């Protein structure tokens, strides 16, 4: 066949010469489409082996057209030449004036995406600004190291996504003029193509001497969308998107890929992906380890003795929650697993409780020195006498749980519930729920709660290539309370970032819930600071919000 096989992305190469929809239609009617069955793809066993073909004459025409507008085209790869040719066709057919084309080129050159994104948000308000600003310096610090150099032994990747659409302003500062609703509409309209360009690698060195080149492979979705996929039950599409990101990282030479945020949840802790060429991790073990360390520090600071405490695990049926509960059951005498209240929630909590009882039984029968917590309750009660784990293979967890429940009744060491009221009895709380918005507040714990927090980070061997400040202290003061039998909740919070002119944010909120279904809220957000600060960039976006919600 006197043609060239061309690898095509996007909507596919239909024809090389149709410069308008009318010409394209005539081309297809005449049977001149380049779309055809690919014998090569069919030989690979693909179900839909559609390929695109260019005759050598057509390919020569493409090269000539590209060369006319761009000088020497010999250095371009075929896919780059086709992309450039398609872009030239689009501009030629757009009807834009020369001045318009020059303005678009200036936007791209200066990396000012606001003017391109604003129309996609379908907002009614005019653009926040008309001038084109230069954001190249803002992106320069994100450029990482060159490709592998001395001392780097592995390339690793992390798949992440936006927590909220507002995070886009951190990724692309040129979008700071868009409000939350506009950013949300833009993210939702990116559904057809969720993959974003990976970040250049950052070299991370271990104190033990090793080093890795670390890259981010983002997905252009937010937590709200991820929760929607989970609730809808149709996960095939988002799993395919995550798998594509993993394969892209593997193709770039990454040997290990971490799935962050909701990407590990929608892929069932990585198990739904078929990527044998690369190692995957959900990071759950690290999450549990860091959480336990933070809990240890909090108990020490507040003088809490776990041996005399009640622990509540929120989202107690999940994998991470089960790990927390099993590890802490050896230290606390009372454990409550708090579920969501969905139809299968209590059954899943019951299986988690059975597993914890089974682990405690295993520890006691193996003769652990000085059993404590729930293990001590089982050892001291005599419930385990005569119980042989081999006599009930696969059922011992349920048998132990049944014996404990019969013996202790309502004061059993492990309690399962969907009633948040249990939080008021808790000395320790671990929350591992998969929620895209906060759902626990101080009002769930006490009538009034006052908090003062100071946080900072100091990055060892810091470099401007990291894309974040070497230090970024944050001071937060908050007060939250509930009134009138917890039907009215009031909140006040002041957050201050004293360095780099990042500014401050002052928030007030009142929420009234007369019953389990309706809630009415009003909130005020006040920002202050320098125009390029984290809070200060919203200095002219102070707002008052009214909210009415109905929950089934």
C-alpha positions in Angstrom: 0.0 0.0 0.0 1.5 3.3 -1.1 0.5 5.1 2.1 1.9 6.0 5.6 0.4 4.7 8.9 -0.2 7.7 11.1 -0.7 7.6 14.9 -3.6 10.0 15.6 -5.0 11.5 18.8 -8.1 13.6 19.6 -11.0 13.2 17.1 -8.8 11.5 14.5 -7.5 12.5 11.1 -10.4 12.4 8.7 -8.8 14.2 5.8 -5.7 16.2 5.1 -7.1 18.9 2.8 -10.6 19.8 4.0 -10.4 23.3 5.4 -14.1 23.8 6.2 -17.1 21.6 7.3 -18.6 21.9 3.8 -15.4 20.7 2.1 -15.1 17.9 4.7 -18.6 16.7 4.0 -18.0 16.7 0.2 -14.8 14.8 0.8 -16.5 12.1 2.9 -19.5 11.8 0.5 -17.0 11.2 -2.4 -15.5 8.3 -0.5 -12.2 10.1 0.1 -12.0 9.8 3.9 -8.7 8.7 5.3 -10.4 6.6 7.9 -10.1 2.8 7.2 -9.4 -0.5 8.8 -5.8 -0.9 9.9 -4.5 -4.4 9.1 -1.7 -3.8 11.6 -4.1 -2.9 14.5 -6.3 -5.9 13.5 -3.3 -8.2 13.7 -2.7 -7.0 17.3 -6.2 -8.2 18.1 -8.0 -4.8 18.7 -11.7 -5.0 18.5 -12.1 -1.7 16.7 -9.0 -1.5 14.4 -9.6 1.9 12.9 -6.6 3.7 11.6 -5.9 6.8 9.5 -3.9 6.8 6.3 -2.2 9.4 4.1 -1.0 8.8 0.7 2.5 9.9 0.0 1.2 12.7 -2.1 -1.0 13.9 0.7 1.8 13.7 3.2 4.0 15.7 0.8 1.2 18.3 0.6 1.1 18.6 4.4 4.9 19.1 4.7 4.8 21.8 2.0 1.9 23.7 3.8 3.7 23.5 7.1 7.0 24.6 5.6 5.3 27.6 3.9 4.1 29.0 7.2 6.9 27.9 9.5 10.1 27.7 7.5 12.0 24.5 7.7 9.7 21.6 8.8 12.3 18.8 8.4 13.1 18.8 12.1 9.4 18.0 13.1 8.3 14.6 14.0 5.2 13.4 12.0 2.8 13.8 14.9 4.1 17.3 15.6 3.8 18.3 11.9 0.2 17.0 11.8 -0.7 18.9 15.0 0.9 22.1 13.6 -0.9 21.6 10.3 -4.3 21.1 12.1 -3.7 24.3 14.2 -2.9 26.3 11.1 -6.1 25.0 9.4 -8.1 25.9 12.5 -6.7 29.4 12.5 -7.2 29.9 8.7 -10.9 28.8 9.1 -11.6 30.7 12.2 -12.5 34.0 10.6 -10.2 35.8 13.1 -8.5 39.0 12.1 -4.7 39.3 12.1 -5.0 41.4 15.3 -7.1 38.6 17.0 -4.6 36.0 16.0 -1.7 38.0 17.3 -3.6 38.5 20.6 -4.1 34.8 20.9 -0.4 34.1 20.2 0.5 36.7 22.9 -1.8 34.9 25.4 -0.1 31.6 24.7 3.4 33.1 24.8 2.8 34.8 28.1 0.9 31.9 29.5 -2.2 34.0 30.4 -5.0 31.5 30.3 -7.7 33.7 31.8 -9.0 35.0 28.4 -9.2 31.4 27.0 -10.9 29.9 30.0 -13.4 32.6 30.8 -15.7 31.9 27.8 -15.8 28.2 28.6 -17.2 28.9 32.1 -20.5 30.3 30.4 -20.6 33.1 33.0 -22.7 36.2 32.3 -20.3 38.6 33.8 -17.6 40.2 31.6 -13.9 39.1 31.9 -12.3 40.2 35.2 -9.6 42.0 33.1 -8.9 42.6 29.4 -5.1 43.1 29.5 -2.7 40.3 28.8 -0.3 39.7 31.7 3.0 37.8 31.7 2.8 34.7 33.9 5.9 33.0 32.6 7.9 33.7 35.8 5.1 32.1 37.9 5.6 28.9 36.0 9.4 29.1 35.8 9.8 27.9 39.4 7.8 24.7 38.7 10.3 23.6 36.1 12.1 20.7 37.7 15.5 19.2 37.2 16.9 18.0 33.9 16.3 14.3 33.1 18.1 11.8 35.3 21.4 13.0 36.6 24.0 11.8 39.0 22.7 10.3 42.2 19.1 9.5 41.0 18.4 5.8 40.9 14.6 5.7 40.2 11.8 7.8 38.8 8.5 7.7 40.7 5.2 9.4 40.1 2.1 10.5 42.0 -1.4 10.7 40.5 -3.5 13.4 42.1 -6.5 15.6 41.4 -8.0 18.9 42.5 -9.5 19.0 46.0 -11.8 21.8 45.0 -11.9 23.8 41.7 -10.4 26.8 43.5 -7.1 24.9 43.7 -6.8 25.8 40.0 -5.6 29.2 41.0 -2.6 27.6 42.7 -1.9 25.6 39.6 -2.4 28.5 37.2 -2.2 31.9 38.8 -3.6 33.6 35.7 -7.0 32.2 36.6 -7.2 34.0 40.0 -9.8 36.5 38.7 -12.4 33.7 38.2 -14.8 33.1 41.1 -15.6 29.7 42.7 -18.7 29.1 40.5 -16.8 29.9 37.3 -13.9 27.6 38.2 -16.3 24.8 39.0 -18.1 25.1 35.7 -14.7 25.1 33.9 -13.6 21.9 35.7 -16.9 20.2 35.0 -16.5 21.0 31.3 -13.1 19.3 31.2 -14.8 15.9 31.5 -14.0 14.7 28.0 -10.2 15.0 28.6 -9.2 14.8 32.2 -5.5 14.2 31.7 -3.2 17.2 32.3 0.4 17.6 31.4 2.7 16.1 34.0 4.9 18.3 36.1 8.7 18.3 35.5 10.4 16.0 38.0 11.8 17.2 41.3 14.8 15.4 42.8 14.2 14.2 46.3 17.2 13.0 48.3 17.0 10.7 51.3 19.1 11.3 54.4 20.3 7.8 53.8 21.9 8.9 50.5 19.5 7.7 47.9 17.5 9.9 45.5 14.5 9.7 43.3 13.0 11.9 40.6 9.5 12.7 41.6 6.8 13.8 39.1 3.1 14.7 39.4 0.6 13.4 36.8 -2.6 15.3 37.6 -6.2 14.6 36.7 -8.4 17.6 35.9 -11.2 16.5 38.2 -12.2 17.6 41.7 -13.3 15.7 44.8 -17.0 16.5 44.1 -16.8 14.6 40.8 -15.0 11.6 42.4 -17.7 11.3 45.0 -20.3 11.4 42.2 -18.6 8.5 40.5 -18.6 6.5 43.7 -22.2 7.1 44.5 -23.3 6.5 40.9 -21.5 3.2 40.9 -20.2 3.7 37.3 -16.4 3.6 37.8 -15.2 2.2 34.5 -14.6 5.7 33.0 -12.7 7.2 35.8 -10.7 4.0 36.3 -9.7 4.2 32.7 -8.5 7.8 33.2 -6.4 6.8 36.2 -5.0 3.9 34.3 -4.0 6.2 31.4 -2.1 8.4 33.9 -0.3 5.4 35.3 0.6 4.1 31.9 1.9 7.6 30.9 4.1 7.6 34.0 5.4 4.1 33.1 6.1 5.2 29.6 8.2 8.1 31.0 10.3 5.6 32.9 8.6 5.7 36.3 9.0 2.5 38.3 6.6 3.2 41.2 3.4 5.2 41.0 1.4 6.4 44.0 -2.4 6.9 43.8 -3.4 9.8 45.9 -6.6 11.3 47.1 -9.7 9.7 45.6 -7.7 7.9 42.8 -6.9 5.0 45.1 -10.5 4.8 46.3 -12.1 4.7 42.9 -9.7 2.0 41.9 -10.4 -0.2 44.9 -6.9 0.5 46.4 -5.2 0.1 43.0 -6.5 -3.5 42.5 -8.8 -2.6 39.5 -5.9 -1.4 37.4 -4.0 -3.7 35.0 -0.5 -2.2 34.8 1.9 -5.0 35.6 4.8 -3.0 34.2 4.8 -0.6 37.1 4.5 -1.0 40.9 1.5 0.8 42.5 0.8 2.0 46.0 -2.2 3.6 47.6 -0.2 5.1 50.4 -2.6 3.8 53.0 0.2 2.3 55.2 1.9 5.7 55.3 -1.4 7.4 56.1 -2.1 5.1 59.1 1.5 5.5 60.3 1.4 9.3 60.2 -2.0 9.4 61.8 -0.9 7.2 64.7 2.1 9.4 65.3 -0.1 12.5 65.3 -2.5 10.8 67.7 0.4 9.9 70.0 1.6 13.5 70.1 -2.0 14.8 70.7 -2.5 12.4 73.6 0.8 13.4 75.2 0.1 17.1 74.8 -3.4 16.8 76.4 -2.5 14.2 79.1 -4.9 11.6 77.7 -4.3 8.0 78.9 -5.5 5.6 76.2 -5.9 2.8 78.8 -8.9 4.9 80.3 -10.3 6.3 77.0 -13.1 5.8 74.6 -12.1 5.8 70.9 -14.5 6.6 68.1 -13.5 5.7 64.5 -15.5 7.7 62.0 -16.0 5.8 58.7 -15.2 2.6 60.6 -15.9 0.2 57.8 -13.1 1.4 55.4 -9.7 -0.1 55.0 -7.8 2.7 56.7 -10.3 2.8 59.5 -10.1 -0.9 60.1 -6.3 -0.6 60.3 -6.6 2.2 62.9 -9.2 0.4 64.9 -7.3 -2.9 64.9 -4.0 -1.3 66.0 -5.6 0.9 68.7 -7.9 -1.9 70.0 -4.8 -3.2 71.9 -4.6 0.1 73.9 -8.2 1.3 74.5 -10.9 -0.5 76.5 -13.8 1.0 74.5 -14.1 1.4 70.8 -17.0 2.8 68.8 -17.3 2.3 65.0 -19.3 5.2 63.5 -20.9 4.6 60.1 -22.6 6.7 57.5 -26.1 5.3 58.0 -26.4 4.0 54.4 -28.2 0.7 54.0 -25.1 -1.5 54.0 -23.2 0.5 56.6 -24.1 -1.4 59.8 -23.4 -4.8 58.1 -19.9 -3.6 57.1 -19.2 -2.2 60.5 -20.3 -5.5 62.0 -17.7 -7.3 59.8 -15.0 -4.8 60.9 -15.9 -5.4 64.6 -15.7 -9.2 64.0 -12.3 -8.8 62.5 -11.0 -6.8 65.4 -12.3 -9.3 67.9 -10.6 -12.0 65.8 -7.3 -10.2 65.9 -7.6 -9.7 69.7 -8.4 -13.4 70.1 -5.3 -14.3 68.1 -3.1 -12.0 70.2 -4.4 -13.5 73.4 -4.1 -17.1 72.4 -0.5 -16.5 71.3 0.3 -15.4 74.8 1.0 -11.7 74.4 2.5 -10.3 77.6 0.2 -8.0 79.6 -2.7 -7.7 77.2 -4.4 -4.3 77.4 -7.4 -2.6 75.9 -10.0 -4.9 74.2 -7.5 -7.8 74.4 -7.5 -7.5 78.2 -11.4 -7.6 78.2 -11.4 -10.8 76.3 -8.6 -12.4 78.4 -10.1 -11.5 81.8 -13.6 -12.5 81.0 -12.8 -16.2 80.4 -14.8 -16.1 77.2 -12.1 -17.7 75.2 -11.7 -20.9 77.2 -12.2 -24.0 75.2 -12.4 -22.0 71.9 -10.2 -23.7 69.2 -9.6 -21.5 66.1 -9.1 -24.7 64.1 -12.5 -26.1 65.0 -14.3 -23.2 63.3 -12.1 -22.4 60.2 -13.1 -19.2 58.6 -15.7 -18.4 61.2 -13.7 -17.8 64.4 -14.0 -14.0 64.1 -17.8 -14.2 64.1 -17.9 -16.8 66.9 -15.7 -14.6 69.2 -17.8 -11.5 68.4 -21.0 -13.4 69.2 -19.7 -14.7 72.6 -18.5 -11.2 73.5 -21.9 -9.6 72.7 -23.8 -12.3 74.6 -21.6 -11.8 77.7 -21.3 -8.0 77.8 -24.6 -6.9 76.0 -24.8 -3.1 75.7 -21.5 -2.5 77.4 -19.5 -4.7 74.9 -16.0 -3.3 74.2 -16.9 -2.6 70.6 -20.0 -0.7 69.7 -21.3 0.0 66.2 -23.6 2.9 65.4 -24.6 5.6 62.9 -25.5 8.1 65.6 -23.1 11.0 65.8 -24.1 11.5 69.4 -21.4 9.0 70.3 -18.8 11.7 69.5 -19.8 13.6 72.7 -18.6 10.6 74.7 -15.3 10.2 72.9 -11.9 10.9 74.3 -10.2 10.1 71.0 -11.6 10.5 67.5 -10.1 9.2 64.3 -11.9 10.2 61.1 -11.3 8.3 57.9 -14.5 9.0 55.9 -14.5 9.4 52.2 -16.2 12.8 52.1 -15.6 15.7 49.6 -16.8 18.3 52.0 -16.4 18.7 55.8 -19.2 17.1 57.7 -17.9 17.1 61.4 -17.6 20.3 63.3 -16.9 21.2 66.9 -20.6 21.3 67.5 -20.6 17.5 67.2 -18.3 17.2 70.2 -19.1 19.9 72.7 -21.4 22.9 73.1 -18.4 25.3 72.7 -15.0 24.7 71.3 -12.1 27.2 71.1 -9.0 26.4 69.1 -5.7 28.1 68.3 -3.3 26.5 65.9 0.2 27.4 64.6 1.6 25.6 61.6 4.7 26.0 59.5 6.9 24.0 57.2 10.6 24.2 56.6 11.8 22.4 53.6 15.3 20.8 53.9 17.6 21.6 51.0 14.9 23.9 49.6 15.2 25.1 45.9 13.0 27.5 43.9 12.3 24.6 41.6 10.1 23.1 44.3 7.4 25.7 43.4 6.5 26.4 47.0 7.9 28.8 49.6 10.7 27.5 51.9 8.5 28.6 54.9 4.8 29.4 55.0 3.5 29.8 58.6 -0.2 29.8 59.2 -2.0 30.9 62.4 -5.6 30.0 63.0 -8.0 31.0 65.8 -11.5 29.6 65.8 -14.6 29.4 68.0 -17.5 27.1 67.3 -20.6 26.5 69.3 -24.1 25.0 69.2 -27.3 26.4 70.7 -30.9 25.6 71.2 -30.4 21.8 71.4 -27.8 21.9 68.6 -30.3 23.3 66.1 -28.3 26.6 65.7 -24.5 26.5 65.1 -22.2 29.5 65.1 -18.6 29.6 63.8 -15.9 32.2 63.6 -12.4 31.7 62.3 -9.5 34.0 61.6 -6.5 32.7 59.6 -3.3 34.7 59.2 -0.3 34.0 57.0 2.2 36.6 58.2 5.0 36.0 55.7 5.2 36.9 52.0 2.2 39.3 52.3 -0.2 36.3 52.0 -2.7 38.2 54.2 -5.6 36.9 56.3 -9.1 35.6 56.1 -11.9 36.2 58.5 -15.0 34.0 58.4 -18.4 34.0 60.2 -21.1 31.5 59.7 -24.5 30.7 61.2 -26.4 27.5 60.4 -29.9 26.6 61.5 -31.2 23.1 61.2 -34.8 22.8 62.4 -35.0 19.1 61.5 -33.0 16.3 59.8 -33.8 17.5 56.3 -33.7 21.3 56.1 -30.8 23.7 56.9 -30.5 27.4 56.4 -27.1 29.2 56.5 -25.5 32.6 56.1 -21.8 33.1 55.9 -19.4 36.1 55.5 -15.9 35.8 54.1 -13.5 38.7 54.4 -10.0 38.7 52.8 -7.0 41.0 53.2 -3.4 41.1 52.0 -1.1 41.8 49.1 -2.5 41.2 45.6 -0.2 38.2 45.0 -0.7 36.6 48.5 -2.6 33.4 49.1 -5.5 35.3 50.8 -4.7 38.7 49.5 -5.4 37.8 45.9 -9.1 37.6 46.9 -9.1 41.0 48.6 -11.7 42.4 46.3 -13.9 39.2 46.5 -15.3 39.6 50.0 -18.7 37.9 50.0 -21.9 37.1 51.8 -23.5 33.8 51.1 -27.1 32.5 51.8 -27.6 28.8 51.7 -30.7 26.6 51.8 -30.3 22.8 51.8 -32.6 19.8 51.8 -31.3 16.3 52.5 -33.3 13.2 51.9 
